[in-house]
């Protein structure tokens, strides 16, 4: 454990360096102005959007050198990295799944860059099937997804290089593990939906002009790759004659009778089409859901019946079914309840994963909607799994929360008996920690839940280093999970708090919508109120509070630190959406308009976006928190230009000695697929930065 005396001693030793280092790398300003509804908006750092230019690369190199030099002077940073490596170094085994003649599972020996996919045959022989650590020398090429055909004899797996959303697909003969066909390239936001042994459907965009990492992509297409042919011969699947979608995916039911296509123009709402391949192979697709008002997805099929989960007239979700001969007549299988519904299938049963105040409750049903049993979980937390093929009688699920390392269980669908399958061997004792859920009141009177976790014996004296983490968008729910990074934070006397703010999906679509477009500031106000609750109740104080979030959560942190710069001492906006007037100009960003609206929608929407856009609300003469912005040079989800421009603005206008740094990870994207070493190094940097800043004078 890092003692406070060590922190204080380090503060004295490093203080002269930190104060002396006032001169940030120079960032050129240019004369560039955009006009929205008669309002002129300056954008002096527009040139940083060009990720292909030598000037931008030079700026990145100078900022990286500055940040690395700064962070290297924090003496206990290496001790934190050592602690993280020590706790991380344990065997991690995922829950198994069956495909054909083999049972597969992922395993990481401890500090391997990427987890390895193993398989066991019927005779009990276990061997490596795919080792992503061999994909690249530095461990930054990752396994992005894997799909077997129904027989389990063929597999298509996706790889991501440097964390990019642009993937490649490699096809193997399962038995020999030898590649067949050429590698498919330029695949994005896609799985591989197999049709027998013939081939599979996949999705992609046309390669954009200019930078493949930042240029706009908004016309998603589905192709069918027939084995034994070149990718250039792949035929596009045409669903309708006119129009396009930003997001388009194909899937098949387990019996391969029904081909489903889901099309969307935003991250909420989809159109749904189904083709019956058995009886009407050459017929057109049947339109199941038109327009983008609802989210509907196929869960399974049984004979002529299609089972769909939908939020149509059910904000918390319900499971319905319809006969393919009468596709507009839907009947309830599992009706809507007051809790948000998630559905999985396996062993011939349906499993309803209900979320109540952000924790799981699992119920088992048959395909007629008859209740079988409620499944007893080890405590309050997050349960995931309960899926598999219809003939399997043993399914697997995992359980975790903020102080319980993930444990996997084997569950018999007939008897309802659960038994521990794999227990994590991490060096962490949950008995020494507390994880409590409280409810606080936001600015407009809304009650919001928050889970606060810390080591037993904590004194509420306002002096505890605290990370307040949030997201608040895209219907994503912040359910409790164990992290060794948070374990080290708590072991060093820290508090970890996660509020379930509006914009998330914890209370269904109404809760989500309450944090979108012209109600987006509800999200920020909920987060601010969480910070105020922690301070008022003695968990921490302004001096010891860090606010943290990534992606849409990076927007959250950026907006809150510019709205309320006095709330926290430290800010961690990670891979954030920070330029709210231009986010829709890059890659698939236009698809986020359901959540945000765009500056082109109306004058009212433009003014609302500009009023909280982090980039446009940095002001001279204001003391902002000590800030460590993080991004990846291969992030083609939220392009790093957001972070580049925000860093330049903050460095130019910061009025006090609190540092503004930007940490740019090389060969890293939006977050997925990073190597263990990359994750540990970033965590040590952020934790060290937070603890140093909380224990020094301004």
VOGU-3710 file (C-alpha; in Angstrom, 3 decimals, decimal comma):
1> xxxxxxxxxx> 0,000/0,000/0,000  1,203/3,522/-0,774  1,446/5,355/2,518  0,351/8,975/2,777  3,817/9,804/4,106  5,271/8,554/0,833  2,813/10,672/-1,121  3,639/13,763/0,911  7,376/13,171/0,605  6,997/12,712/-3,117
11> xxxxxxxxxx> 4,990/15,925/-3,308  7,816/17,915/-1,746  10,428/16,294/-3,992  8,492/16,846/-7,193  6,893/20,194/-6,389  9,692/22,297/-7,840  9,530/20,332/-11,095  5,769/20,666/-11,390  5,834/24,405/-10,769  8,734/24,988/-13,115
21> xxxxxxxxxx> 7,053/23,175/-15,969  4,623/25,919/-17,004  5,462/26,169/-20,660  3,272/23,791/-22,642  4,216/22,810/-26,186  3,202/25,594/-28,529  -0,006/25,073/-30,489  -0,545/27,266/-33,522  -3,821/29,163/-33,834  -5,346/29,722/-37,246
31> xxxxxxxxxx> -8,083/32,040/-38,427  -11,032/29,718/-39,052  -14,675/30,594/-38,478  -17,872/28,606/-39,012  -21,331/30,117/-39,112  -24,465/28,535/-37,622  -27,795/30,331/-38,037  -26,017/33,660/-38,314  -23,734/33,020/-35,340  -19,993/32,919/-36,033
41> xxxxxxxxxx> -17,953/30,362/-34,110  -14,164/30,419/-34,131  -12,243/27,175/-34,444  -8,552/28,130/-34,122  -7,352/24,530/-33,765  -9,225/23,113/-36,767  -5,921/22,005/-38,290  -5,559/19,366/-35,564  -8,420/17,447/-37,198  -6,085/16,445/-40,030
51> xxxxxxxxxx> -4,571/13,242/-38,649  -2,589/12,728/-41,853  -0,631/15,992/-41,708  3,000/16,304/-40,610  2,063/19,308/-38,459  -0,425/17,277/-36,442  2,060/14,427/-36,017  4,703/16,899/-34,808  2,233/18,363/-32,276  1,396/14,863/-31,037
61> xxxxxxxxxx> 5,071/13,997/-30,570  5,709/17,177/-28,574  2,655/16,664/-26,353  3,537/12,999/-25,771  7,081/13,932/-24,735  5,819/16,673/-22,410  3,265/14,392/-20,728  5,654/11,461/-20,371  8,289/13,721/-18,796  5,723/15,134/-16,376
71> xxxxxxxxxx> 4,298/11,781/-15,290  7,738/10,194/-14,928  8,546/12,676/-12,145  5,822/11,249/-9,871  7,991/8,989/-7,655  5,282/6,529/-6,588  3,996/5,965/-10,121  6,250/2,915/-10,532  5,131/1,525/-7,182  1,525/1,715/-8,390
81> xxxxxxxxxx> 2,454/-0,108/-11,597  4,139/-2,796/-9,506  1,026/-3,205/-7,353  -1,152/-3,448/-10,441  1,072/-6,078/-12,072  1,112/-8,095/-8,871  -2,677/-8,203/-8,470  -3,196/-8,686/-12,231  -0,909/-11,702/-12,369  -3,418/-14,505/-11,815
91> xxxxxxxxxx> -4,950/-17,096/-14,122  -8,201/-15,937/-15,703  -10,480/-18,538/-17,311  -13,707/-17,641/-19,109  -16,911/-19,669/-19,181  -16,845/-22,476/-21,791  -18,969/-22,758/-24,923  -19,538/-25,687/-27,265  -19,100/-25,612/-31,030  -19,249/-28,875/-32,976
101> xxxxxxxxxx> -16,976/-31,520/-31,464  -15,097/-29,115/-29,211  -15,570/-27,105/-26,019  -13,863/-23,702/-26,157  -12,741/-21,295/-23,448  -10,573/-18,195/-23,103  -7,649/-18,133/-20,691  -4,999/-15,614/-19,714  -2,076/-16,950/-17,674  -1,752/-13,642/-15,852
111> xxxxxxxxxx> 0,045/-10,836/-17,672  -0,344/-12,046/-21,249  -1,082/-9,158/-23,596  -4,231/-10,868/-24,925  -6,305/-13,829/-23,717  -5,825/-17,108/-25,586  -8,662/-19,233/-27,018  -8,296/-22,925/-26,081  -10,350/-25,974/-27,039  -10,937/-29,413/-25,521
121> xxxxxxxxxx> -11,984/-32,428/-27,590  -14,247/-35,338/-26,584  -11,256/-37,235/-25,194  -10,316/-34,414/-22,849  -7,293/-33,224/-24,818  -6,842/-29,440/-24,513  -4,869/-27,319/-26,958  -4,475/-23,725/-28,097  -6,895/-22,864/-30,892  -6,144/-19,166/-31,415
131> xxxxxxxxxx> -3,420/-17,151/-29,703  -3,836/-13,422/-30,385  -0,431/-12,809/-28,772  1,087/-14,141/-31,985  -0,847/-11,694/-34,166  1,659/-8,860/-33,555  4,969/-8,303/-31,773  3,667/-5,650/-29,371  0,327/-7,308/-28,506  -1,772/-4,518/-30,029
141> xxxxxxxxxx> -3,498/-6,695/-32,647  -6,476/-8,273/-30,924  -9,165/-10,852/-31,533  -12,232/-8,699/-32,180  -14,833/-11,456/-32,625  -15,361/-15,063/-33,633  -18,186/-16,944/-35,365  -18,553/-20,684/-36,036  -20,849/-22,279/-38,569  -23,632/-24,451/-37,147
151> xxxxxxxxxx> -21,661/-27,704/-37,479  -18,652/-26,130/-35,790  -16,426/-27,164/-38,679  -15,643/-23,685/-39,997  -14,835/-20,449/-38,212  -14,500/-16,803/-39,205  -12,595/-14,637/-36,770  -12,029/-10,887/-36,825  -8,852/-9,064/-35,887  -8,375/-5,407/-34,984
161> xxxxxxxxxx> -5,017/-3,757/-35,549  -4,110/-0,953/-33,156  -7,623/-0,859/-31,754  -9,224/0,296/-35,009  -12,886/-0,439/-35,776  -11,742/-1,479/-39,262  -11,329/-5,257/-39,021  -10,069/-8,160/-41,100  -11,800/-11,556/-41,268  -9,775/-14,776/-41,411
171> xxxxxxxxxx> -11,472/-18,112/-42,192  -10,204/-21,425/-40,824  -10,951/-25,089/-41,153  -11,604/-25,909/-37,500  -10,142/-29,412/-37,468  -6,830/-28,550/-39,142  -6,682/-24,895/-37,966  -5,515/-24,014/-41,485  -6,674/-20,863/-43,250  -9,000/-21,242/-46,183
181> xxxxxxxxxx> -9,782/-18,407/-48,580  -8,121/-15,017/-48,635  -8,341/-12,658/-45,682  -11,297/-10,292/-45,972  -10,400/-6,637/-45,395  -12,173/-3,344/-44,687  -14,857/-4,919/-42,496  -16,468/-2,620/-39,909  -19,170/-2,959/-37,225  -19,847/-6,524/-38,259
191> xxxxxxxxxx> -20,055/-10,133/-37,220  -20,104/-13,155/-39,531  -23,494/-14,846/-39,969  -22,917/-18,302/-41,443  -25,311/-19,927/-43,898  -24,435/-23,611/-43,650  -21,055/-24,424/-45,187  -21,672/-22,098/-48,113  -20,370/-18,844/-46,633  -21,444/-15,955/-44,422
201> xxxxxxxxxx> -22,917/-12,464/-44,361  -20,864/-9,512/-43,108  -21,149/-5,721/-43,062  -18,906/-2,855/-44,084  -18,669/0,632/-45,529  -17,031/1,766/-48,726  -13,463/2,835/-47,933  -13,696/6,614/-47,465  -11,661/9,212/-49,290  -8,911/10,712/-47,172
211> xxxxxxxxxx> -8,153/9,344/-43,723  -9,636/5,927/-42,969  -9,448/6,813/-39,261  -11,500/10,009/-39,377  -13,408/10,347/-42,670  -17,192/10,048/-42,513  -18,782/6,621/-43,043  -22,572/6,519/-43,194  -23,668/3,973/-45,820  -23,428/0,507/-44,259
221> xxxxxxxxxx> -23,809/-2,484/-46,586  -24,221/-6,232/-46,174  -22,280/-8,660/-48,359  -22,318/-12,433/-48,707  -18,931/-14,101/-48,946  -19,110/-17,457/-50,711  -16,272/-19,764/-49,721  -13,804/-20,376/-52,507  -14,319/-16,969/-54,129  -12,507/-13,630/-53,955
231> xxxxxxxxxx> -13,817/-10,833/-51,754  -14,180/-8,714/-54,892  -16,865/-11,176/-56,017  -18,932/-10,866/-52,822  -22,510/-9,913/-53,604  -24,318/-7,118/-51,811  -27,521/-8,131/-50,053  -30,288/-5,769/-51,179  -33,109/-5,424/-48,666  -35,003/-2,514/-50,177
241> xxxxxxxxxx> -34,613/-0,564/-53,395  -34,238/2,949/-51,980  -32,457/4,569/-49,049  -29,495/3,605/-46,920  -28,631/2,897/-43,309  -25,689/3,971/-41,193  -25,767/0,651/-39,333  -26,814/-2,589/-41,029  -26,459/-6,171/-39,816  -27,544/-9,648/-40,852
251> xxxxxxxxxx> -28,160/-12,698/-38,660  -29,797/-16,100/-38,909  -31,855/-18,129/-36,489  -30,220/-21,277/-35,078  -32,131/-23,500/-37,511  -30,917/-21,254/-40,374  -34,469/-20,944/-41,633  -34,871/-17,190/-41,102  -32,521/-14,454/-42,290  -32,933/-11,211/-40,327
261> xxxxxxxxxx> -31,678/-7,786/-41,290  -31,651/-4,871/-38,867  -31,092/-1,357/-40,207  -30,614/1,847/-38,228  -29,580/5,441/-38,760  -28,793/6,114/-35,106  -27,734/4,149/-32,059  -31,379/3,990/-30,978  -34,258/2,619/-33,049  -34,139/0,155/-35,931
271> xxxxxxxxxx> -36,027/-1,251/-38,879  -36,382/-5,035/-39,085  -36,770/-7,322/-42,101  -37,049/-11,128/-42,253  -36,776/-13,616/-45,104  -37,986/-17,234/-44,817  -35,204/-19,178/-46,520  -36,950/-22,539/-46,182  -40,289/-21,915/-47,805  -39,787/-18,731/-49,801
281> xxxxxxxxxx> -36,122/-18,641/-50,660  -36,502/-16,338/-53,633  -39,110/-14,071/-52,092  -38,580/-10,517/-50,925  -37,883/-9,624/-47,332  -40,924/-9,185/-45,080  -41,019/-5,792/-43,392  -41,481/-6,457/-39,672  -40,800/-3,017/-38,233  -40,713/0,209/-40,218
291> xxxxxxxxxx> -39,205/3,452/-38,977  -36,848/4,107/-36,092  -39,148/4,747/-33,151  -38,450/1,440/-31,417  -35,704/-1,099/-30,735  -36,663/-4,629/-31,777  -34,384/-7,628/-32,149  -34,963/-11,306/-32,883  -34,154/-13,543/-29,921  -34,977/-16,983/-31,348
301> xxxxxxxxxx> -37,421/-18,983/-33,443  -39,481/-22,097/-32,833  -41,209/-23,624/-35,820  -43,138/-20,865/-37,585  -42,849/-18,490/-34,614  -40,331/-15,671/-34,290  -39,489/-14,378/-30,791  -38,554/-10,708/-30,508  -37,489/-8,441/-27,676  -38,887/-4,939/-28,144
311> xxxxxxxxxx> -39,503/-1,633/-26,400  -42,485/-0,855/-28,638  -45,153/0,422/-26,242  -42,968/-1,000/-23,467  -40,157/1,350/-22,317  -38,763/-1,345/-19,998  -38,877/-4,023/-22,702  -40,947/-7,164/-23,296  -40,665/-10,460/-25,165  -43,240/-11,142/-27,876
321> xxxxxxxxxx> -43,749/-13,672/-30,659  -45,493/-13,777/-34,029  -46,178/-16,381/-36,702  -44,243/-15,782/-39,908  -47,509/-16,132/-41,838  -49,068/-13,259/-39,824  -46,060/-11,065/-39,006  -48,097/-8,076/-37,827  -49,897/-9,976/-35,043  -47,668/-10,032/-31,987
331> xxxxxxxxxx> -48,528/-11,613/-28,638  -46,778/-11,320/-25,277  -44,547/-14,118/-24,045  -42,975/-12,164/-21,170  -44,915/-8,913/-20,600  -43,327/-5,641/-19,549  -42,696/-5,150/-15,822  -41,455/-2,246/-13,731  -37,873/-3,508/-14,225  -35,771/-3,398/-17,392
341> xxxxxxxxxx> -35,676/-6,699/-19,300  -32,800/-8,478/-21,029  -33,318/-11,892/-22,684  -31,136/-14,911/-23,483  -31,920/-18,497/-24,483  -30,344/-21,893/-23,881  -31,223/-25,475/-23,070  -34,693/-25,028/-24,555  -35,611/-22,228/-22,126  -35,799/-18,443/-22,013
351> xxxxxxxxxx> -33,953/-16,476/-19,330  -35,117/-13,023/-18,299  -32,348/-10,899/-16,820  -34,172/-8,110/-15,002  -32,342/-5,016/-13,817  -33,637/-3,480/-10,593  -31,739/-0,424/-9,390  -28,806/-1,487/-11,615  -28,463/-5,039/-10,178  -29,520/-8,375/-11,713
361> xxxxxxxxxx> -32,456/-10,663/-11,043  -32,806/-13,819/-13,196  -36,011/-15,715/-13,994  -36,441/-18,835/-16,155  -39,402/-19,358/-18,522  -40,407/-21,868/-21,169  -41,167/-20,813/-24,750  -44,852/-20,328/-23,936  -43,970/-17,797/-21,243  -44,627/-20,169/-18,340
371> xxxxxxxxxx> -42,592/-19,212/-15,279  -40,228/-22,004/-14,190  -38,132/-20,521/-11,389  -36,153/-17,572/-10,089  -32,437/-18,287/-9,978  -30,722/-17,521/-6,687  -27,661/-15,324/-7,179  -24,758/-15,032/-4,705  -25,693/-11,446/-3,813  -26,435/-8,037/-5,313
381> xxxxxxxxxx> -24,493/-7,550/-8,502  -24,340/-8,264/-12,215  -25,106/-11,699/-13,679  -24,401/-12,503/-17,323  -24,638/-15,596/-19,488  -27,484/-18,150/-19,461  -27,143/-18,844/-23,164  -26,312/-21,880/-25,246  -27,727/-24,285/-27,784  -31,183/-25,827/-27,322
391> xxxxxxxxxx> -29,863/-29,337/-26,680  -27,465/-28,294/-23,905  -28,723/-28,905/-20,375  -25,790/-27,266/-18,577  -25,418/-23,532/-19,144  -22,908/-21,124/-17,641  -23,190/-17,690/-16,106  -20,947/-15,216/-14,305  -21,546/-13,048/-11,262  -19,639/-9,981/-10,080
401> xxxxxxxxxx> -19,924/-6,651/-8,291  -17,530/-3,878/-7,279  -15,976/-5,948/-4,468  -16,607/-9,497/-5,773  -14,221/-10,839/-8,431  -16,066/-12,456/-11,314  -17,009/-16,069/-10,572  -18,483/-18,438/-13,167  -21,213/-20,967/-12,344  -22,593/-24,054/-14,074
411> xxxxxxxxxx> -26,389/-24,157/-14,103  -28,606/-27,165/-14,874  -31,718/-26,011/-16,738  -33,882/-28,896/-15,498  -32,989/-29,023/-11,812  -32,191/-25,323/-11,360  -29,034/-26,218/-9,427  -26,036/-23,876/-9,670  -22,493/-24,827/-8,755  -19,242/-22,875/-8,857
421> xxxxxxxxxx> -17,355/-23,598/-12,080  -14,407/-21,202/-11,873  -13,545/-18,934/-8,972  -11,144/-16,070/-9,538  -7,741/-16,538/-7,913  -7,089/-12,817/-7,556  -5,370/-11,603/-4,390  -8,375/-9,741/-3,019  -10,583/-10,436/-0,014  -14,131/-9,043/-0,419
431> xxxxxxxxxx> -14,664/-9,357/3,339  -12,368/-6,368/3,841  -14,468/-4,026/1,700  -17,861/-2,344/1,638  -20,054/-1,649/-1,388  -23,217/0,251/-0,525  -26,026/1,629/-2,641  -27,516/4,996/-1,741  -30,045/7,292/-3,422  -29,457/11,018/-3,737
441> xxxxxxxxxx> -31,476/13,917/-5,122  -30,498/15,676/-8,356  -31,051/19,339/-9,196  -34,640/18,862/-10,421  -35,655/16,555/-7,562  -35,028/13,252/-9,381  -33,839/10,382/-7,190  -30,659/8,783/-8,550  -28,937/5,602/-7,262  -25,211/5,421/-6,642
451> xxxxxxxxxx> -22,974/2,559/-5,463  -20,055/3,614/-3,253  -17,235/1,131/-2,590  -14,292/1,365/-0,190  -12,200/-0,498/2,361  -13,701/-1,191/5,786  -12,679/1,242/8,504  -12,846/4,274/6,228  -13,372/7,513/8,136  -15,771/10,016/6,619
461> xxxxxxxxxx> -13,505/12,962/7,311  -13,558/14,418/3,809  -9,950/13,394/3,158  -10,401/10,179/1,164  -9,170/10,162/-2,457  -12,310/9,455/-4,484  -13,004/8,603/-8,109  -16,499/9,485/-9,300  -17,090/7,561/-12,524  -20,001/8,076/-14,912
471> xxxxxxxxxx> -21,323/7,588/-18,430  -24,931/8,726/-18,852  -25,811/8,031/-22,462  -26,784/5,693/-25,303  -29,082/3,617/-23,087  -25,982/1,993/-21,526  -26,366/0,749/-17,964  -23,573/1,049/-15,401  -23,988/-2,240/-13,578  -21,511/-3,276/-10,849
481> xxxxxxxxxx> -18,397/-5,194/-11,889  -15,052/-6,036/-10,300  -11,860/-4,369/-11,513  -8,355/-5,004/-10,206  -7,590/-1,356/-10,974  -10,348/-0,258/-8,605  -9,154/-2,861/-6,088  -5,731/-1,205/-5,943  -7,369/2,221/-5,681  -9,446/1,075/-2,696
491> xxxxxxxxxx> -6,473/-0,731/-1,120  -4,620/2,590/-1,159  -7,435/4,246/0,783  -9,534/5,361/-2,173  -13,302/5,489/-2,654  -14,875/4,408/-5,948  -18,379/5,745/-6,675  -20,625/5,130/-9,687  -23,986/6,921/-10,005  -26,652/5,579/-12,399
501> xxxxxxxxxx> -27,380/8,931/-14,004  -29,993/9,688/-16,654  -29,129/8,906/-20,263  -28,366/5,338/-19,204  -30,703/2,372/-19,462  -31,018/1,458/-15,785  -34,694/2,437/-15,655  -35,693/1,873/-19,248  -36,246/4,094/-22,233  -37,867/6,931/-20,283
511> xxxxxxxxxx> -34,726/7,246/-18,126  -32,622/7,141/-21,262  -34,634/9,766/-23,123  -34,464/12,077/-20,107  -30,752/12,455/-20,876  -30,894/13,097/-24,624  -30,958/16,164/-26,898  -32,518/19,176/-25,149  -32,491/17,261/-21,852  -28,791/16,361/-21,989
521> xxxxxxxxxx> -27,936/18,706/-19,130  -29,910/16,420/-16,801  -26,976/14,021/-17,171  -24,445/16,620/-16,070  -26,622/17,840/-13,210  -27,083/14,261/-11,954  -23,297/13,792/-11,939  -22,653/17,102/-10,201  -25,219/16,196/-7,535  -23,412/12,873/-6,992
531> xxxxxxxxxx> -20,152/14,730/-6,339  -21,907/17,105/-3,959  -23,459/14,160/-2,081  -20,047/12,532/-1,591  -18,638/15,778/-0,240  -21,621/16,641/1,973  -21,576/13,172/3,554  -17,869/13,190/4,313  -16,681/10,537/1,874  -14,435/13,127/0,289
541> xxxxxxxxxx> -14,046/16,841/-0,396  -13,285/19,011/-3,381  -9,529/18,611/-2,833  -9,729/14,813/-2,947  -12,297/14,252/-5,707  -11,493/13,055/-9,239  -14,168/12,839/-11,936  -13,718/10,210/-14,629  -15,467/8,886/-17,729  -14,786/7,646/-21,247
551> xxxxxxxxxx> -16,335/8,253/-24,677  -19,778/9,716/-23,916  -18,442/9,681/-20,342  -15,543/11,811/-21,600  -18,143/14,341/-22,736  -19,683/14,092/-19,262  -16,369/14,931/-17,564  -15,557/17,692/-20,056  -18,963/19,313/-19,636  -18,960/19,062/-15,834
561> xxxxxxxxxx> -15,424/20,442/-15,413  -16,301/23,462/-17,564  -19,733/23,962/-15,954  -18,432/23,450/-12,398  -14,635/23,810/-12,344  -14,817/24,040/-8,548  -16,408/20,585/-8,090  -13,296/18,393/-8,269  -9,529/18,567/-7,983  -8,799/16,142/-10,833
571> xxxxxxxxxx> -10,508/15,414/-14,163  -10,037/12,418/-16,466  -11,898/12,930/-19,778  -11,071/9,781/-21,769  -11,599/9,338/-25,544  -14,295/11,984/-25,178  -16,832/13,581/-27,492  -15,719/17,141/-26,779  -16,598/19,207/-29,876  -20,383/19,041/-29,906
581> xxxxxxxxxx> -20,710/21,193/-33,022  -18,675/18,866/-35,258  -18,879/15,361/-33,759  -21,182/14,273/-36,604  -18,582/15,077/-39,261  -16,309/12,131/-38,452  -16,525/8,354/-39,045  -19,922/7,100/-37,814  -20,528/10,080/-35,533  -23,689/11,153/-37,353
591> xxxxxxxxxx> -25,351/8,083/-35,836  -25,173/9,653/-32,377  -27,691/12,338/-33,268  -30,511/10,581/-31,380  -28,624/11,242/-28,171  -27,220/14,668/-28,943  -29,008/16,337/-31,826  -26,771/18,247/-34,260  -25,765/21,873/-34,694  -27,495/21,828/-38,100
601> xxxxxxxxxx> -30,901/20,718/-36,747  -32,177/24,118/-35,628  -30,964/27,324/-34,058  -32,331/26,161/-30,710  -30,435/22,870/-30,912  -27,243/24,634/-31,998  -27,436/27,066/-29,090  -28,097/24,243/-26,614  -25,135/22,194/-27,860  -22,837/25,203/-27,813
611> xxxxxxxxxx> -23,931/26,028/-24,263  -22,359/22,843/-22,889  -19,872/21,728/-25,567  -16,631/21,322/-23,553  -14,441/22,735/-26,329  -16,543/25,880/-26,583  -16,862/26,574/-22,869  -13,233/26,830/-21,793  -12,791/30,394/-20,521  -9,799/32,554/-19,693
621> xxxxxxxxxx> -9,299/33,452/-16,049  -10,785/30,196/-14,725  -8,888/27,642/-12,625  -9,772/24,224/-14,028  -9,032/20,919/-12,269  -5,722/19,167/-12,785  -6,572/17,374/-16,020  -5,206/14,287/-17,753  -6,930/13,814/-21,109  -6,486/10,339/-22,636
631> xxxxxxxxxx> -6,987/9,176/-26,205  -5,569/6,743/-28,776  -3,976/7,588/-32,102  -6,056/4,867/-33,832  -9,395/5,831/-32,289  -11,785/5,842/-35,237  -14,900/5,780/-33,033  -14,399/9,138/-31,298  -11,576/10,645/-33,317  -8,667/11,991/-31,218
641> xxxxxxxxxx> -9,128/15,466/-32,713  -11,771/16,023/-30,019  -9,135/15,501/-27,334  -6,410/17,367/-29,244  -8,470/20,544/-29,607  -9,777/20,412/-26,036  -6,232/20,014/-24,681  -5,020/22,988/-26,734  -7,859/25,186/-25,439  -7,278/24,193/-21,812
651> xxxxxxxxxx> -3,513/24,640/-22,006  -3,939/28,094/-23,535  -6,523/29,333/-21,017  -5,753/27,573/-17,712  -5,365/30,350/-15,102  -3,736/28,431/-12,232  -0,930/25,943/-11,614  -3,130/22,861/-12,076  -1,560/20,957/-14,982  -3,332/20,112/-18,233
661> xxxxxxxxxx> -1,853/17,032/-19,890  -2,886/14,862/-22,813  -1,824/11,214/-22,829  -1,913/9,843/-26,391  -1,571/6,049/-26,628  0,205/4,808/-29,750  -1,381/1,847/-31,583  -4,537/2,118/-29,516  -8,113/2,834/-30,466  -11,260/3,596/-28,523
671> xxxxxxxxxx> -10,388/1,084/-25,812  -11,179/-2,449/-26,985  -8,328/-4,834/-27,668  -5,618/-2,996/-25,750  -2,794/-5,097/-24,371  -2,455/-5,803/-20,658  0,697/-3,680/-20,564  -1,099/-0,720/-22,136  -3,946/-0,974/-19,631  -1,636/-1,230/-16,615
681> xxxxxxxxxx> 0,559/1,672/-17,718  -2,407/3,956/-18,285  -3,957/2,985/-14,939  -0,681/3,656/-13,098  -0,345/7,043/-14,800  -3,894/8,089/-13,965  -3,815/6,799/-10,401  -0,423/8,379/-9,767  -1,533/11,678/-11,269  -4,688/11,731/-9,140
691> xxxxxxxx> -2,944/10,918/-5,857  -0,147/13,412/-6,509  -2,510/16,240/-7,396  -4,739/15,558/-4,367  -1,790/15,821/-1,979  -0,083/18,956/-3,208  -0,876/22,615/-2,707  -2,399/24,548/-5,586
//
